[in-house]
Amino acid sequence: MTHYKDYIADPKRDAAIVAHRGAWHGAPENSLAAIERAIAVGADIVELDIRKSADGELFIMHDDTLLRMAGIDRDAETFTMAELQAIALREDDGGEHRPATDQRIPTLKQALEIIRGRIFADLDLKDRGLFSEVAACAREMNAAPYVDLKTRVMIREELDWVRAQNIEGVPFMAMAKFTEDGIRDTMALLSEIKPFMCEMRFDRIETIADNIGMFGDAGMALWMNTLNMAASCEWLDETALDDPDRIWGRLMDAGISVFQTDEPEALKAYLKARRG
């Protein structure tokens, strides 16, 4: 399997599919089964949320508490890793109507064992202070070429913070918003750290389409979330299921080439149909 950065930089690749919290339609989100499902359905990248247990183990869970995914209204990070792994995860994206499964809360190391050489992973740290520690874990597991770390870089203080972290060997993805008035300043700042990719938002799609050459010159691929959440604005999975050309198609035409979605199978089918 190629290096994550080389895969993203390949001009001949198709749009990349990011399975948000794994492919969780049929497996608990952020579980080992959801990672396996992401691989099975043909996703290119899996997004996972990273936290740290009371006894210092890195583990995978999105919410602060275990209420949604396990029915336990207590902060996840107050449990030891052994306690966490005794807790059954609910089906899919949880909620009190979902039954429990045989899946447990995974450690980051367990996830990296599956990911390494099979799929890339976007590691979304719930505390960015874990940057260096997570990078060290990825190196220890020989998974550094297959994962990314990310945080916002919109002002110089944020840039300086990233530079101060020891993430050697782990690709860095910036998070930024591009506006018509501010795009050149934002790109000038990002050019100092040269992220291989940017998880981005924008004011208008024309801001991206009209400046796509600038991103290409910077060697920076563009990642877009089409998740059903306010930050995605009009660019939603629920709309894409009915009219994929209006959402995924328009974004691809603007030059965006990486898509985080809760509907990886639908996006996979759309890419196949678009290729003809």
C-alpha positions as CSV (number, residue, x, y, z in Angstrom):
1,M,0.0,0.0,0.0
2,T,1.3,3.4,-0.9
3,H,2.1,6.2,1.5
4,Y,-1.0,8.4,2.4
5,K,0.6,11.5,1.1
6,D,1.5,9.9,-2.2
7,Y,-2.0,8.5,-2.6
8,I,-3.6,11.9,-2.0
9,A,-1.1,13.6,-4.4
10,D,-1.8,11.1,-7.2
11,P,-3.4,13.2,-10.0
12,K,-5.0,10.1,-11.5
13,R,-6.8,8.9,-8.5
14,D,-10.6,9.0,-8.2
15,A,-12.2,11.2,-5.5
16,A,-11.4,9.7,-2.1
17,I,-14.1,8.5,0.2
18,V,-13.8,9.1,3.9
19,A,-16.0,6.9,6.1
20,H,-17.0,9.1,9.0
21,R,-16.5,7.2,12.3
22,G,-16.1,4.1,10.1
23,A,-18.8,2.6,7.9
24,W,-21.4,2.6,10.7
25,H,-24.5,1.5,8.9
26,G,-24.3,-2.1,10.1
27,A,-21.6,-1.7,12.8
28,P,-21.2,0.6,15.9
29,E,-19.5,3.8,15.0
30,N,-15.8,4.1,15.8
31,S,-15.6,0.3,16.4
32,L,-13.2,-2.2,14.9
33,A,-16.2,-3.7,12.9
34,A,-16.9,-0.2,11.5
35,I,-13.3,0.0,10.3
36,E,-13.6,-3.4,8.7
37,R,-16.9,-2.4,7.0
38,A,-15.2,0.8,5.7
39,I,-12.6,-1.4,4.1
40,A,-15.2,-3.8,2.8
41,V,-17.3,-1.1,1.1
42,G,-14.3,0.4,-0.6
43,A,-13.7,3.6,1.4
44,D,-10.2,5.0,1.1
45,I,-10.0,6.7,4.5
46,V,-11.6,6.1,7.8
47,E,-12.2,8.9,10.3
48,L,-11.7,8.0,14.0
49,D,-12.1,10.1,17.1
50,I,-9.3,9.7,19.7
51,R,-9.5,10.2,23.5
52,K,-7.3,9.2,26.5
53,S,-8.5,6.9,29.3
54,A,-8.1,7.5,33.0
55,D,-5.1,5.2,33.0
56,G,-3.4,6.8,30.0
57,E,-4.5,4.6,27.1
58,L,-5.5,6.1,23.8
59,F,-9.0,4.9,22.7
60,I,-11.6,5.6,20.1
61,M,-14.9,7.4,21.0
62,H,-16.6,10.6,19.7
63,D,-18.8,11.8,22.5
64,D,-17.6,13.1,25.9
65,T,-19.9,10.6,27.6
66,L,-21.0,7.0,26.9
67,L,-24.7,7.9,26.9
68,R,-25.4,7.6,23.2
69,M,-23.2,4.7,22.4
70,A,-23.6,2.6,25.6
71,G,-26.4,4.1,27.7
72,I,-23.9,5.2,30.4
73,D,-24.2,8.9,31.4
74,R,-20.6,9.4,32.5
75,D,-17.5,10.9,30.9
76,A,-15.7,8.3,28.8
77,E,-12.3,9.5,29.9
78,T,-13.0,8.8,33.6
79,F,-12.9,5.0,32.9
80,T,-9.8,2.9,32.8
81,M,-9.2,1.1,29.5
82,A,-10.1,-2.2,31.0
83,E,-13.4,-0.8,32.1
84,L,-14.1,0.7,28.7
85,Q,-13.4,-2.6,27.0
86,A,-16.0,-4.3,29.2
87,I,-18.7,-2.0,27.8
88,A,-20.8,-3.2,24.8
89,L,-21.4,-0.6,22.0
90,R,-24.8,0.0,20.6
91,E,-25.6,-0.7,16.9
92,D,-24.9,2.0,14.2
93,D,-24.8,5.5,15.7
94,G,-26.3,4.5,19.0
95,G,-29.2,6.0,20.9
96,E,-31.5,4.3,23.4
97,H,-33.5,2.5,20.6
98,R,-30.4,0.7,19.4
99,P,-29.5,-2.7,20.9
100,A,-26.1,-3.6,22.3
101,T,-23.6,-5.5,20.1
102,D,-20.6,-7.7,20.8
103,Q,-18.3,-4.7,19.8
104,R,-16.2,-3.0,22.5
105,I,-14.5,0.4,22.6
106,P,-11.2,-0.1,20.8
107,T,-7.8,1.2,21.7
108,L,-6.0,3.2,19.2
109,K,-3.4,0.4,18.9
110,Q,-6.1,-2.1,18.1
111,A,-7.4,0.2,15.3
112,L,-4.0,0.8,13.9
113,E,-3.4,-3.0,13.7
114,I,-6.4,-3.2,11.3
115,I,-5.6,0.0,9.4
116,R,-2.0,-0.5,8.7
117,G,-1.4,-1.2,5.0
118,R,-5.2,-1.7,4.3
119,I,-6.8,1.8,4.6
120,F,-5.8,5.3,5.6
121,A,-7.1,7.0,8.7
122,D,-7.9,10.5,9.7
123,L,-7.3,10.7,13.5
124,D,-9.6,13.4,15.0
125,L,-8.2,14.2,18.4
126,K,-10.7,15.4,21.0
127,D,-7.8,17.1,22.8
128,R,-5.2,18.4,20.4
129,G,-2.7,18.3,23.3
130,L,-2.5,14.6,22.4
131,F,-0.8,15.3,19.1
132,S,2.7,14.2,19.9
133,E,1.5,11.2,21.9
134,V,-0.7,10.0,19.1
135,A,2.1,10.5,16.6
136,A,4.4,8.4,18.8
137,C,1.8,5.7,19.0
138,A,1.5,5.6,15.2
139,R,5.2,5.4,14.8
140,E,5.4,2.6,17.3
141,M,2.8,0.6,15.4
142,N,4.5,1.3,12.1
143,A,1.3,3.0,11.0
144,A,2.6,6.6,10.6
145,P,2.5,6.5,6.8
146,Y,-1.2,5.6,6.8
147,V,-2.7,8.2,9.2
148,D,-3.0,12.0,9.5
149,L,-3.3,14.4,12.3
150,K,-5.2,17.7,11.9
151,T,-6.0,20.9,13.6
152,R,-7.1,24.4,12.7
153,V,-4.5,26.8,11.2
154,M,-6.0,30.2,10.5
155,I,-3.8,32.4,12.6
156,R,0.0,32.5,13.3
157,E,-0.4,31.3,16.9
158,E,-2.1,28.1,15.6
159,L,0.7,27.6,13.0
160,D,3.3,28.0,15.7
161,W,1.5,25.5,17.9
162,V,1.7,22.8,15.2
163,R,5.3,23.5,14.6
164,A,6.0,22.9,18.3
165,Q,4.6,19.4,18.2
166,N,6.7,16.2,17.5
167,I,4.7,14.6,14.7
168,E,7.6,13.5,12.6
169,G,6.6,10.9,10.0
170,V,2.9,11.6,10.4
171,P,1.2,13.6,7.6
172,F,-0.4,16.9,8.8
173,M,-3.7,18.1,7.5
174,A,-4.7,21.7,8.2
175,M,-8.3,22.8,8.9
176,A,-9.2,26.2,7.5
177,K,-12.0,28.3,6.1
178,F,-11.5,30.1,2.7
179,T,-13.3,33.3,2.0
180,E,-13.2,35.5,-1.1
181,D,-11.5,38.3,0.9
182,G,-9.2,36.2,3.0
183,I,-8.1,33.3,0.8
184,R,-4.7,34.7,-0.2
185,D,-3.8,35.5,3.5
186,T,-4.9,32.0,4.5
187,M,-2.9,30.3,1.8
188,A,0.2,32.4,2.6
189,L,0.0,31.2,6.2
190,L,-0.5,27.6,5.1
191,S,2.4,27.8,2.7
192,E,4.7,28.0,5.7
193,I,3.8,24.6,6.9
194,K,2.8,22.9,3.6
195,P,0.0,20.6,4.7
196,F,-0.7,17.8,2.2
197,M,-4.4,18.3,2.5
198,C,-6.9,20.8,4.0
199,E,-10.2,20.0,5.6
200,M,-11.9,23.1,4.6
201,R,-15.1,25.2,4.6
202,F,-15.8,28.1,2.3
203,D,-18.1,31.1,1.9
204,R,-19.1,30.3,-1.7
205,I,-18.1,27.4,-3.9
206,E,-16.8,29.9,-6.5
207,T,-14.1,30.8,-3.9
208,I,-12.7,27.3,-4.4
209,A,-13.4,26.8,-8.1
210,D,-11.9,30.2,-9.1
211,N,-8.7,29.5,-7.1
212,I,-8.2,25.8,-7.7
213,G,-4.9,26.4,-9.4
214,M,-3.6,28.1,-6.2
215,F,-4.3,24.9,-4.2
216,G,-2.7,22.8,-6.9
217,D,0.4,24.9,-6.9
218,A,0.6,24.5,-3.2
219,G,0.4,20.7,-3.5
220,M,-2.6,20.7,-1.1
221,A,-5.7,18.5,-1.8
222,L,-9.1,19.7,-0.5
223,W,-11.2,17.7,1.8
224,M,-14.9,18.5,2.2
225,N,-17.4,17.2,4.8
226,T,-20.9,16.5,3.5
227,L,-22.1,15.3,6.9
228,N,-25.7,16.2,7.9
229,M,-24.6,19.0,10.3
230,A,-24.8,22.8,10.4
231,A,-21.1,23.3,9.5
232,S,-21.7,21.6,6.1
233,C,-24.2,24.4,5.2
234,E,-26.1,23.2,2.0
235,W,-23.6,20.4,1.2
236,L,-25.4,17.6,2.9
237,D,-25.4,13.8,2.6
238,E,-29.2,13.7,2.8
239,T,-29.4,15.9,-0.3
240,A,-26.7,13.9,-2.0
241,L,-28.7,10.7,-1.6
242,D,-31.5,12.3,-3.7
243,D,-29.4,14.4,-6.1
244,P,-25.7,13.5,-6.0
245,D,-24.8,15.7,-8.9
246,R,-26.0,18.7,-6.9
247,I,-23.8,18.0,-4.0
248,W,-20.9,15.6,-4.7
249,G,-20.8,16.4,-8.4
250,R,-20.7,20.2,-8.0
251,L,-18.0,19.9,-5.4
252,M,-15.9,17.6,-7.6
253,D,-16.3,20.0,-10.5
254,A,-15.0,22.8,-8.3
255,G,-11.8,20.7,-7.7
256,I,-12.5,19.1,-4.3
257,S,-11.2,15.5,-4.3
258,V,-11.8,14.1,-0.7
259,F,-15.2,13.7,0.8
260,Q,-16.1,12.8,4.4
261,T,-19.5,11.2,4.4
262,D,-21.8,9.0,6.5
263,E,-22.9,7.4,3.2
264,P,-19.7,5.8,1.8
265,E,-21.6,3.2,-0.2
266,A,-23.8,5.7,-2.0
267,L,-20.7,7.9,-2.8
268,K,-18.9,4.8,-4.1
269,A,-21.8,4.0,-6.4
270,Y,-22.0,7.6,-7.6
271,L,-18.3,7.7,-8.5
272,K,-18.8,4.5,-10.5
273,A,-21.7,5.9,-12.3
274,R,-19.9,9.2,-12.9
275,R,-17.0,7.3,-14.5
276,G,-19.5,5.6,-16.8
